[in-house]
Amino acid sequence: MDGFGAFWNASDAIGRAVALLLLVMSISSWVTILWKWWVLRRARRDIQRAVPVFWAAPALSEGRDRLAAFDREQVLLPLIEAATAVPAAGTLESGTHLDSQLTRRLRDALHRGLAHLQFGQVLLASVGSTAPFVGLFGTVWGIYHALVAIAAAGTITIDKVAGPVGEALVMTAAGLAVAIPAVLAYNLFGKWVGAAEAELEGFAHDLREMLLGERGAQL
């Protein structure tokens, strides 16, 4: 903190703007990390519990009610609602085959659920990829600003150069400190979202096959 405080006091508007930008990036990434950890943890747990409960139900309506009690993030229930929706008469959708209707509605519902789970990934990727360069820019600008000030003083010695340069290097460390948690979280959450996506796609496929089978049995 002493090095950063010395850098802040000796820096100009650009250097301070870079430091504030890193602070905003850090806060936004940590808020996103904590929020996504909570959401994805709940969603993964709910999927693991809700899907077996649904298939153990004696009827579709009861299975829907049982599943709704577990689906806190609303990623499974929209699939059932989309699959059981009845298209309005006289529309293009009503004129297509049932398998095409189910495929389209389930695909759209699946995409909406995945968008909810993937929200914030772009922010984490952006912070993880740009924060080191923002910190490096702050370091370069700090070194330049320090050397200009030292040159203006008229005497340049290693003692006078080492202090300002070392303080400016704090910005590089700050950029890495902001980027590393964002990158690690992005990779971990990407794995969790991928696992949830596979489960949701499997559930949507099985739901589609069940409804097509019921329709075929009625015919």
MILUM-969001 format. One record per atom (N, C-alpha, C): residue in three letters; x, z, y. Coordinates in steps of 0.1 Angstrom, whole numbers, plus 2048, in hexadecimal, padded with zeros to 3 digits. Each point is the difference from the previous one (the first is absolute). Example, Ala and Ser with C-alpha at 12.3 -4.5 7.8 and 13.67 -1.06 7.14 Angstrom:
// MILUM-969001
ALA88484E7C7 ALA7F780080C ALA80980080C SER7FC7F980B SER80980080B SER7F880880B 
//
This chain:
// MILUM-969001
MET8088007F4 MET7F880080C MET80880080D ASP80D8077FF ASP80880080C ASP8057F2803 GLY8037F87F5 GLY8057F2803 GLY7F47F8806 PHE7F48017FA PHE7F57F9805 PHE7FD80480E GLY80180D803 GLY7FD80580E GLY80A7FA80A ALA80C8007FC ALA80B7FA809 ALA7FD7F2802 PHE7FD7F97F5 PHE7FD7F1801 PHE7F47FE80A TRP7F58087FE TRP7F47FF808 TRP80480280F ASN80880A803 ASN80380380E ASN8097F6806 ALA8097FA7F8 ALA8097F6805 ALA7FA7F2800 SER7F57FD7F9 SER7FB7F37FE SER7F77FC80C ASP7FD7F3801 ASP7F87FA80A ASP7F27FE7FB ALA7F87F8807 ALA7F27FE7FC ALA7FF7F97F2 ILE8097F67FE ILE7FF7F87F4 ILE8048097F4 GLY80A808801 GLY8048087F5 GLY7F580A7FD ARG7FA80680A ARG7F580A7FD ARG7F47F97FA ALA7FD7F4805 ALA7F57F87FA ALA8027FE7F1 VAL80D7FD7FC VAL8037FE7F2 VAL7FE80D7F8 ALA80480B806 ALA7FE80D7F9 ALA7F28037FF LEU7F87FD80A LEU7F18037FF LEU7FA7F77F6 LEU8047F37FF LEU7FB7F77F6 LEU8028057F2 LEU80C8057FE LEU8038057F2 LEU7F880C7FD LEU7FD80880B LEU7F880C7FE LEU7F27FC7FC VAL7FA7F6807 VAL7F37FB7FD VAL7FF7FA7F2 MET80A7F87FC MET8017FA7F3 MET80080B7F5 SER80880B803 SER80180B7F6 SER7F38077FE ILE7F980380B ILE7F4807800 ILE7F57F87F9 SER7FF7F3803 SER7F67F77FA SER8027FE7F1 SER80D7FF7FC SER8037FE7F2 SER7FD80C7F8 TRP80380C806 TRP7FD80D7F8 TRP7F28027FF VAL7F87FD80B VAL7F18027FF VAL7FB7F67F5 THR8057F4800 THR7FB7F67F6 THR8048057F2 ILE80C8057FF ILE8058047F2 ILE7F780C7FB LEU7FD80A808 LEU7F880B7FC LEU7F27FB7FD TRP7FA7F8808 TRP7F37FB7FE TRP7FF7F87F3 LYS8097F67FE LYS8007F87F5 LYS8028087F3 TRP809809800 TRP8028097F4 TRP7F38077FC TRP7F980580A TRP7F38067FD TRP7F67F77FA VAL7FF7F4807 VAL7F57F67FC VAL8047FB7F2 LEU80C7FB7FE LEU8047FA7F3 LEU7FF80A7F5 ARG80480C802 ARG80080B7F6 ARG7F18027FC ARG7F7801809 ARG7F28027FD ARG7FB7F37F8 ALA8037F4805 ALA7FA7F47FA ALA8057FF7F2 ARG80D8027FD ARG8057FF7F3 ARG7FA80A7F6 ARG7FE80C805 ARG7FA80A7F8 ARG7F27FD7FD ASP7F87FB80A ASP7F27FD7FF ASP7FE7F47F6 ILE8097F6801 ILE7FE7F57F7 ILE8028047F1 GLN80A8097FE GLN8038047F2 GLN7F48097FB ARG7F9807808 ARG7F58087FB ARG7F37F8800 ALA7FE7F880A ALA7F37F9802 ALA7FD7F57F6 VAL80A7F87FD VAL7FE7F57F7 VAL7FB8047F2 PRO80780A7F9 PRO7FB8057F3 PRO7F2806801 VAL7FD80780B VAL7F3806801 VAL7F57F5801 PHE8037F5807 PHE7F77F5802 PHE7FD7FA7F3 TRP80A7FD7F8 TRP7FE7F97F3 TRP7F98097F6 ALA80180D802 ALA7FA8097F6 ALA7F1802803 ALA7FB7FB80B ALA7F2801804 ALA7F77F87F7 PRO7F48047FD PRO7F77F87F8 PRO7FA7F4807 ALA7FF80080D ALA7FA7F5807 ALA8087FD80D LEU7FF7F4806 LEU8077FD80C LEU7FD80980C SER7F3803801 SER7FC80880C SER80680E7FF GLU8008067F4 GLU80680D7FE GLU80F7FF802 GLY8067F67FB GLY80E7FE801 GLY8047FF80F ARG7F87F9808 ARG8037FF80E ARG7FF80E807 ASP7F68087FC ASP7FF80D806 ASP80C8097FC ARG8047FF7F4 ARG80B8087FC ARG80D7FC807 LEU8027F3801 LEU80C7FB806 LEU80080380F ALA7F5800807 ALA7FF80380E ALA80580E803 ALA7FE8097F6 ALA80480E802 ALA80F802801 PHE8087F67FA PHE80E8017FF PHE8077F780B ASP7F97F5804 ASP8067F6808 ASP80180480F ARG809809803 ARG80080580E ARG8067F680A GLU8087F77FC GLU8067F6809 GLU7F87F3800 GLN7F57FF7F8 GLN7F77F5800 GLN8077F37FD VAL8078007F5 VAL8077F47FB VAL7F97FA7F3 LEU7F98097F9 LEU7F97FC7F4 LEU7F17FD802 LEU7FA808807 LEU7F17FE802 LEU7FD7F3807 PRO8077FB80A PRO7FD7F3805 PRO8007F57F6 LEU8088017F5 LEU8017F67F6 LEU7F38007F8 ILE7FA80B7FD ILE7F38017F9 ILE7F57FB809 GLU80080380D GLU7F67FC809 GLU8017F1802 ALA80C7FA800 ALA8017F2802 ALA7FB7F97F3 ALA8038057F4 ALA7FD7FA7F4 ALA7F18007FD THR7F980B805 THR7F28017FE THR7F77FB80B ALA8067FB80B ALA7F97FB80B ALA7F87F37FC VAL7F47FE806 VAL7F87F57FE VAL8017F680C PRO8047F47FE PRO8017F780C PRO7F27FC805 ALA8007FE80D ALA7F37FD806 ALA7FB7F27FC ALA7F37FF7FE ALA7FB7F37FB ALA8027F580B GLY8037F47FB GLY8017F5809 GLY80E7FF806 THR80A8087FC THR80D7FF805 THR8097F87F7 LEU80B7FC804 LEU80A7F97F8 LEU8048087F4 GLU80280D803 GLU8048097F5 GLU7F68017F5 SER7F3800803 SER7F68017F6 SER7FF7F47F7 GLY8067F5805 GLY7FF7F37F8 GLY80C7FF7F7 THR80A809800 THR80B7FF7F7 THR7FE8087F3 HIS8087FD7F6 HIS7FF8077F4 HIS80480F801 LEU7FB8087F7 LEU80280F801 LEU80F803800 ASP8077F97F7 ASP80E8037FF ASP8087FD80D SER7FC7F6807 SER8067FD80D SER7FD80A80A GLN7F3804800 GLN7FC80B80A GLN80880D7FD LEU8018047F4 LEU80780C7FD LEU80E7FF804 THR8077F57FD THR80E7FE803 THR80280180F ARG7F87F9808 ARG80280180E ARG7FD80D806 ARG7F58077FC ARG7FD80D806 ARG80A80A7FC LEU8048007F3 LEU80A80A7FC LEU80E7FE806 ARG8037F3802 ARG80D7FD807 ARG80080580E ASP7F57FE808 ASP7FF80580D ASP80080F801 ALA7F98077F7 ALA80080E800 ALA80E8067FC LEU8077F97F7 LEU80D8047FC LEU80A7FF80B HIS7FF7F5808 HIS8097FE80B HIS7FE80B80B ARG7F3804802 ARG7FD80A80A ARG80680E7FC GLY7FF8037F3 GLY80580C7FB GLY810800801 LEU8067F57FC LEU80E800801 LEU80580080E ALA7F97FA80A ALA80480180E ALA80080E804 HIS7F68087FC HIS80080F803 HIS80D8077FB LEU8037FD7F3 LEU80C8067FA LEU80D7FB806 GLN8017F4805 GLN80C7FA805 GLN80280380F PHE7F6806806 PHE80180280F PHE80C809803 GLY8077FC80A GLY80C807804 GLY80D7FB7FA GLN7FF7F87F6 GLN80D7FA7F9 GLN8087F880A VAL7F97F8808 VAL8077F880A VAL80780880A LEU7FA80B804 LEU80780980A LEU80D8067FA LEU7FF8047F3 LEU80C8067FA LEU80A7F67FE ALA7FC7F47FC ALA80A7F57FE ALA8077FC80D SER7F880080B SER8067FC80D SER80980B805 VAL7FC80D7FF VAL80980B804 VAL80D8007F8 GLY7FE7FE7F3 GLY80C8017F7 GLY80A7F4803 SER7FB7F5804 SER8097F4802 SER80580080E THR7FA80580A THR8047FF80E THR80780C806 ALA7FD80C7FA ALA80580C806 ALA80F801801 PRO8077FB7F5 PRO80F800801 PRO8067F880B PHE7F97F4802 PHE8057F780B PHE7FC80680E VAL7F5807801 VAL7FD80680C VAL80A80B803 GLY8048087F6 GLY80A80A802 GLY80D7FA803 LEU8047F57FA LEU80D7F9803 LEU8007FB80E PHE7F57FB804 PHE7FF7FB80E PHE80280C80A GLY7FA80B7FD GLY80280C808 GLY80F804800 THR8067FF7F5 THR80E804800 THR8097F6808 VAL7FE7F37FE VAL8077F6808 VAL7FE80280F TRP7F3802804 TRP7FE80280E TRP80680D805 GLY7FF80B7F8 GLY80680C804 GLY80F7FF802 ILE8077F97F6 ILE80E7FE802 ILE8047F880C TYR7F87F6802 TYR8037F780C TYR7FE80980D HIS7F5807800 HIS7FD80980C HIS80B80A802 ALA8058067F5 ALA80A80A801 ALA80E7FA805 LEU8037F47FB LEU80D7FA804 LEU7FF7FC80E VAL7F57FB805 VAL7FE7FC80E VAL80280C809 ALA7FA80C7FC ALA80280C808 ALA80E805800 ILE8077FF7F4 ILE80E804800 ILE8097F7808 ALA7FD7F37FF ALA8087F6808 ALA7FE80380F ALA7F4803804 ALA7FE80380E ALA80780C805 ALA8038097F6 ALA80780D804 ALA80F7FD803 GLY8057F57FB GLY80E7FC803 GLY80A8037F6 THR7FD8097F6 THR8098047F6 THR7FA7FF7F3 ILE8067FA7F6 ILE7FB7FF7F2 ILE80A8067F7 THR7FC80B7F9 THR8088067F6 THR7F78027F3 ILE8078027F5 ILE7F98027F3 ILE7F680B801 ASP80380B807 ASP7F780B801 ASP7F37FD807 LYS8027F880B LYS7F47FC807 LYS7F77F57F9 VAL8077F87F8 VAL7F87F67F8 VAL7F98067F4 ALA8078097F9 ALA7FB8057F3 ALA7F3807802 GLY7FF80880A GLY7F3807802 GLY7F47F8802 PRO8007F780A PRO7F47F7802 PRO7FD7F77F4 VAL80B7FB7FA VAL7FE7F77F5 VAL7FA8077F4 GLY80580C7FD GLY7FA8087F6 GLY7F1804802 GLU7FD80380D GLU7F2803803 GLU7F77F37FE ALA8067F5804 ALA7F87F47FE ALA7FD7FC7F1 LEU80A8047F8 LEU7FE7FD7F1 LEU7F58087FA VAL7FB80B807 VAL7F58077FC VAL7F37F77FE MET7FF7F6809 MET7F57F77FF MET8007F87F3 THR80B7FC7FB THR8017FA7F3 THR7FB8097F5 ALA80480C800 ALA7FC80A7F6 ALA7F1802802 ALA7FB80180C ALA7F1801802 ALA7F87F57FA GLY8057F3802 GLY7FA7F57FB GLY7FF8007F1 LEU80B8047F9 LEU8008027F1 LEU7F680B7FC ALA80080B807 ALA7F780B7FD ALA7F27FC801 VAL7FC7F7809 VAL7F37FB801 VAL7FD7F67F5 ALA8097F77FD ALA7FE7F57F6 ALA7FF8057F2 ILE8098097FC ILE8018037F1 ILE7F38067FB PRO7FA80A806 PRO7F38047FA PRO7F57F5800 ALA8007F880A ALA7F67F5800 ALA8027F67F4 VAL80D7FD7FD VAL8037F77F5 VAL7FC8067F3 LEU80480D7FE LEU7FE8067F3 LEU7F18017FE ALA7F880480B ALA7F28017FE ALA7F97F37FE TYR8057F5806 TYR7FB7F37FE TYR8017FC7F1 ASN80C8027FB ASN8027FC7F2 ASN7F78097F6 LEU7FF80D803 LEU7F88087F7 LEU7F27FD801 PHE7FB7FE80C PHE7F17FD802 PHE7FD7F27FB GLY80A7F7801 GLY7FD7F37FA GLY7FE8007F1 LYS8088097F9 LYS7FF8027F2 LYS7F28067FD TRP7FC80A808 TRP7F38067FD TRP7F47F7803 VAL8017F880A VAL7F67F6803 VAL7FF7F57F5 GLY80C7FC7FB GLY8007F67F5 GLY7F98067F4 ALA80380C7FD ALA7F98067F4 ALA7F1801802 ALA7FC80580C ALA7F2800803 ALA7F97F37FF GLU8077F6805 GLU7FB7F2800 GLU7FD7FB7F2 ALA80A8037F7 ALA7FE7FC7F2 ALA7F48077FA GLU7FE80D803 GLU7F48077FA GLU7F37FA806 LEU8007FD80D LEU7F47FB806 LEU7FD7F27FB GLU80A7F87FE GLU7FD7F27FB GLU7FB8017F2 GLY8068097F8 GLY7FB8027F2 GLY7F1804800 PHE7FD80A809 PHE7F2805800 PHE7F77F5805 ALA8047F880A ALA7F77F5804 ALA7FE7F67F5 HIS80B7FC7F9 HIS7FE7F77F5 HIS7F78057F5 ASP80180C7FC ASP7F88067F6 ASP7F1801805 LEU7FE80380C LEU7F3801806 LEU7F97F2800 ARG8087F6804 ARG7FB7F27FF ARG7FC7FC7F2 GLU8088037F7 GLU7FD7FC7F2 GLU7F48077FB MET7FE80D803 MET7F58077FC MET7F37FB805 LEU8007FC80D LEU7F37FB806 LEU7FD7F27FB LEU80B7F87FE LEU7FD7F37FA LEU7FB8017F1 GLY80580A7F9 GLY7FB8027F3 GLY7F28057FF GLU7FC80880A GLU7F2805801 GLU7F77F4803 ARG8057F8809 ARG7F77F4804 ARG7FF7F67F4 GLY80B7FF7F9 GLY7FF7F77F4 GLY7F78067F5 ALA80080D7FF ALA7F78067F6 ALA7F17FF804 GLN7FD80080D GLN7F37FF804 GLN7FB7F27FE LEU8097F6801 LEU7FC7F27FE LEU7FF7FD7F1 
//
